[in-house]
Each structure stands twice: as C-alpha cells, then as structure tokens.
Amino acid sequence: MDWITHDEDVWFDFRGDSPEQLTPGRFYKGTVDGFADFGVFVDLAPGVTGLLHRSELDQRLESLDWESGDTVFVQVKNVRSNGNIDLGWSIRQSESEFRGARVHDPDGDADGEPIEAEDDGPEPVKKTPKGVSTKSRATNGTESAETESGVGGGAAAEASEADTDSEPDAEADSGSESSEEPAETTADDAADAAEVAAAGAAASTAAKAEEASETESAQESDAEADAAEEPPERVAIDSLGDRVGDRVRIEGEIVGARQTGGPTIFEVRDETAVVDCAAFVEAGVRAYPEIGEGDVVRLDGEVELRRGELQVETEELTELTDEDAEAVEQRLVDALAERARPDSVEPLADHDAVAAVTDQLADAAEAIRTAVLQSRPIVVRHAATADGYVAGAAVERAVLPLIRDEHARADAEYHFFTRRPLDDPVYGMDAATNDVTQMLQDSERHDEKLPLVVLVGVGGTTDSLDGLGLLGVYGASRVVVDADEVDTEVVDEASVLVSPSLTETDASDLSTGALGANLASAVNDDITGDLAHLPAVSYWDDAPGAYVDLAAEAGYDADRTRELREAIALEAYYQSYQDKRELITDLLFEDDGGLAGHVSEQFRSKLDDEVATAQANLESRSVEGVDVGVLDADSYSHRFDFPPTSLLASALHRRNGHAVTVVYSTDELFVRVDGDVNVRTAARSASEAVPEGGVTAVGVRQNRIEFLSGAREDVVDAVVDAVVDQQ
C-alpha cells in the first residue's frame, strides 16, 4: 500500500479504541475536548484523548480561536507507555489543505481505505487568532517593508498621505521640474529636513505613548468591569438543558467525586437533579482536594454539552458553612421528602394479600426513591428462578427511568443500579461478603455512598441473618420484600420489611413476582402499564384470576405467559450469577412472542427429556398409606445441565401424581407435597432419627434439606417418614 509512505500528505480518521493503536507521525482529525493552562485536550476517538501542549503551538494559547467541540487536525507525536498521547500542531486545519484522507481502523477491514470529501462535512476550525484583525495581519507583508526602509510613522506617514492626496496638476509640474533640473541640497535644507524628521519621530513616539496609555486604561477598565461583574444567577439543575452556553450558579451537595486523566468530576445534587461538574488544575491532579462527598457547595461555571451530556465547566467552587449550608440542606431535605414518598399505592389487581401491605410497599418505595435522589447505588438480590427474575426485573424496570431522569450521565443506570441473582435463594455470607467487598471498594476508589440493598424473596428467613448482619455492621440499608412468611428474627435486621406475614391476611396465593411487580408500580407509577403481565408470568400453577385477567387485557394470554415463564426459567439457569439485563428486558418487555417462543421450546425439550428419564427410574413407595415417589438424581439425571434439581423435583411432582415426591442427590434433597409441609420440622425429626447425618433445613423456600453424604440413604428414609407424618 503506497499510501503508507506518504502519511504526512493525508489526514486519518481514527476508529480504534486504544492509544496504542495510533501511529506516531500521522495527522488525525479530532475534536476539541477542553483547555488547560498548558495546552488543549483533543479527542481522537471515544476514550482516546491527547494533549496538544502550548509549546507545540505557533501562537499564544489564549489567541487560539478554538472552542470545545470544534473539529481540528493534529499530529500524533508520541504515545507514552502510560497511554498519554503527545500531539503536535498542524498548520493545515481544513480537509482541502491535505492531499487526501484515509481510514485508520486497526481492527477492521476498512483500514487504509480512502475517505471521499463531502461538501456537507464539518466546517474547518477558524485559524484567525482572537483579537487580531485581517487588516493588521496584512501589514506583516509588503507594507512592513516600507516601514523598515526608513518611512516612519506619525508625521512621515501624514506627509505620505498628503502627497497622495495632492492635486494631479501640481504633481505633474513637480515631476517635470525634477526631470529637467535636479534640486540642489543646501546645508539649510539638510537642517530643515533633520528638523522635520526629528519632529516626525517625536510625534510618532508621542502617538505610541498615547496609544499605550489608552491600552493600559482600557485594560484597567476591563479589569474593573470584570471585578464588578455580577455573579451568575442561581438556577436549578433540572433547568440546565435550556442554559447551554450560559454562566450559572448552582448550590447543592457533593454526592460523588472522581478523578479522570484530565479534570476532576464532581457530582452535585440540588433539590431537582444531579449534574457532573468538571474542575481542572492539571491533568490527573485533584482539583479542590478539600471538597469531598457530603460537602454543601456553591459552584459557578458555564453549562456545556459534551458528547450529548450536560456538564458544568467549573470556574469557582466554594464550600458553604453555617447558615448558608443549613439553607441548602433544608431545601434538599424538603425536596427529598416531597419527591420520595409516593402519593398513594394502588395494587395492580384486586388481591387481598397485596392490599394488606400497601403501607409497607409505600415505605419500601420511599426507601428506593430516596436512594435514587441521594445518588446512592441500589443493589437488588433475587433468586435465579423465573419467579425471582420477574420480581427483580420489575423493580429494575421501575428504577432505571428514575435514575436517567436524575442523572445527566448516559451510563448512570449501570453505575447506580445493579441486579445480582442468587443461585441459592438465601442471602448468606457468600453473597453478603461479595456485596460488602464490592461496596467498600467502590467507596474507597470512587467515593461512592454505601448502597441500598433490596432483597426480593431471598432475605426473609433465619438463613439470611448472618448476611443481613454483615451489611448492618457497615451501615448499609436493607429492604426485605418477601411473599412468604418471614422469621421474626429478620424484623430487627431489616431497615424496611414488606411481607403479608406481618398482617393477619392469608397470602398463600401470593408469589414473589406478583409482590415485586406491585412494589415496582409503587416506585414508579409511570411504568405500571409495562407490569400488567408480570404477576401471571410468575406462577407455575393456579395464578389468581385477577392476574390472569390483567395479563389478558394487556395482550398476554395463557400460552404467552407460559412461554415467558419457561423462557425466563431457562435463561435464569445459564450464567445464573449474571443479571442478563438486556436479554431479560427483551424477553419480558420488548418481545412480540418470537424470542420467548424460541427459548421456551428449548425449555420444554430439555425438561421433557429429563422428566421422562426420571419417571422411568422413580421409586414408588407406600408409607402409611401415602404414595411417595423417590428419585436418585445423581444416578438418573444430568446433574450439570438444565433443569436444576429443584426444578426437576417440581416438574416431576406435577406430572407424576404422588402425594409426596423426594428428589435427592449427593448431600441435599428437595421435598414436594400436594399440601403444606414444614421442612424445618421434617429436618429436626430426621436429625433425631439419624444424629450422625448432619441434617439441617437450608433454603426453606425450596423445601430443601442438606445432610452428610455418608448417611444419605438413612437420611432420605427418615425425611420421607417425617414428611408423611405431616400429611
């Protein structure tokens, strides 16, 4: 490719994503990102920014007529080992001044391809230095040569002008006399000429002194005008979208501060919203190090739109104290209370179990909305099941729009909201340690606030006490939302608790997904229409008629809700610790049926094959007249493929017709019955019968019991007897 040897003749459009992919010596098209005392930052691609140091410029930095967002051309001089990019000045600042243009696409097929000039392309950046007129720049040419040859300013210039303006006849006569007889120069004439020249020089010096005096006076006047300039108007952050280019003043709380390779970014929250404010002293150096999270400040700056996001370029940042700080804090408190509490909570459908907890739902919704307004991260934990995913995704659907409205950053929804499924529907020490480690790292590295942890269907039993307690040690708030009965010990560990078991209402027909969807509606009633089908999706059997009707009205019949349930169950199994946000959103909210139908086919195929194998190897027992089915899942199922043992036990019980089904593996078993069973009581009875078996109920939401593998056969028999005794 011959063009490689002529890089200096063309400019390049960089389409890479790393400084190391740049080629030193080439000229690149870029965008002005910002200014510093020592140079200009230029974006060559998203996330790839270089510094054009003032020493590289052919003029003073302050006279460079560039503005943020302008398209410019620069040369890559060097790429340092730390990723910093040194840029050089290009005297050519329009496409037409280069001999061509090429694509620099390090990882793509377009690398080296020519770029055709476009008439409607970006205008070249202005090169005229600020404060220098076209007329004055013209004197740098031939006119300046006359001055150097001895023609002075002042009187001499006036004489020249007078000669130019003299009458034509007189000029002709003078010329004719000169040609016929040269004028004699006497000593007196020389003296007169010297006197005239001296007078002209004096006049020129006086004129220059007067001009300098006027300039100094003008500068002093400008300085006085700047000193007397009125401070900018204090405005609300939610109005900044209409004030791009204006100088403004905002007052609020610092809710986050992060150091970039260039400026320091302060996140400032007032009573209306949050905005990023950039403050720069030196690349990578913390600006206003005395200002930190939680400080109340007054900030003056100019509103800019950077890559489609609002940002305030900080001119002055001051910490407020005493009465000034109290006034701002009170505004924040009043606004927070008004905005956080939902006006009312209306259940999605007529359901007594939900109606009984509307006040609890309001409390939980207020806690979640407050976290959004305080720029506090939210972590949602739920079981990696269809029911759990429905509940978690419903809360996610409600919260993300609130975060987008509150924060100008495009990635705020990923920064302030995390959904972390649990393979084991218990918030134990493993999960809590993960969350605490993450939140402490974020606090240390990014000055983030401690998160609000929302436990949906996974924190209501004593199995979760250790995990809840660890969060409490660090002061993290905990919202527990559980459709089943919660243990009394959890009440004291939860900051907010939502459970019908705290009332006298029968909640046996309430699923976690239905309760989570109602919570989501309380958090953000603007998305209530998106939630109508979710409760029906969360039930494997016997969904309440009110939810079936609600889904049908939204266009989801029984077949479609079944397909969604099966598709979510399959996707919940794979990569169970991942939230799969976009995929779950596509399935539950954006799908017209094609995606869910495709995935649900795989669900049925895999489940049917596994159930068929299990039924062929199911041991049938009659214990005290009760039909019991027992399956050794280790021997007669694919343990490391879909479906998981808990789902296999449920499907086998639904299809087989036994009153009790027990499916066991190496060191755990699952119990399924037609009626109710107290798995803790069954575990205690089995433990008494087989004391060496280490029997304990773990994950009571799944009716799951753990034991020591060496005592497996005896434990299974003891559990079967204990469960039958309860029937």
Sequence and secondary structure as in RCSB ss.txt:
>XXXX:A:sequence
MDWITHDEDVWFDFRGDSPEQLTPGRFYKGTVDGFADFGVFVDLAPGVTGLLHRSELDQRLESLDWESGDTVFVQ
VKNVRSNGNIDLGWSIRQSESEFRGARVHDPDGDADGEPIEAEDDGPEPVKKTPKGVSTKSRATNGTESAETESG
VGGGAAAEASEADTDSEPDAEADSGSESSEEPAETTADDAADAAEVAAAGAAASTAAKAEEASETESAQESDAEA
DAAEEPPERVAIDSLGDRVGDRVRIEGEIVGARQTGGPTIFEVRDETAVVDCAAFVEAGVRAYPEIGEGDVVRLD
GEVELRRGELQVETEELTELTDEDAEAVEQRLVDALAERARPDSVEPLADHDAVAAVTDQLADAAEAIRTAVLQS
RPIVVRHAATADGYVAGAAVERAVLPLIRDEHARADAEYHFFTRRPLDDPVYGMDAATNDVTQMLQDSERHDEKL
PLVVLVGVGGTTDSLDGLGLLGVYGASRVVVDADEVDTEVVDEASVLVSPSLTETDASDLSTGALGANLASAVND
DITGDLAHLPAVSYWDDAPGAYVDLAAEAGYDADRTRELREAIALEAYYQSYQDKRELITDLLFEDDGGLAGHVS
EQFRSKLDDEVATAQANLESRSVEGVDVGVLDADSYSHRFDFPPTSLLASALHRRNGHAVTVVYSTDELFVRVDG
DVNVRTAARSASEAVPEGGVTAVGVRQNRIEFLSGAREDVVDAVVDAVVDQQ
>XXXX:A:secstr
 GGGGGGGGEEEEE  SSGGG  TT EEEEEEEEEETTEEEEEEETTEEEEEEGGG SS GGG    TT EEEEE
EEEE TTS EEEEE S  SGGGSSEEEEE TTSTTTT B    TTS      S TT  HHHHHTTSHHHHHHHTT
  STHHHHHHHHHHHS HHHHHHHHHHHHHS     HHHHHHHHHHHHHHHHHHHHHHHHHHHHHHHHHHHHHHH
HHT     B  GGGGGG TT EEEEEEEEEEEEE SSSEEEEEE SS EEEEEE SSTT  SSTT  TT EEEEE
EEEEEETTEEEEEEEEEEE  HHHHHHHHHHHHHHHHHHHS S    SS  HHHHTTHHHHHHHHHHHHHHHHTT
  EEEEEESSHHHHHHHHHHHHHHHHHHHHHB  TTHHHHSEEEEEESSSS  HHHHHHHHHHHHHHHHHH    
 EEEEESSSSSGGGHHHHHHHHHTT EEEEE SS   HHHHHH SEEE GGGTT   TT  HHHHHHHHHHHH G
GGGGGGTTHHHHT SS   HHHHHHHHHTT  HHHHHHHHHHHHHHHHTTTTS  HHHHHIIIII  SHHHHHHH
HHHHHHHHHHHHHHHHT EEEEETTEEEEEEEHHHHS TTSSS HHHHHHHHHHHH  SEEEEE SSEEEEEESS
   HHHHHHHHHHHSGGG  EE  GGGTEEE  GGGHHHHHHHHHHHHHHH 
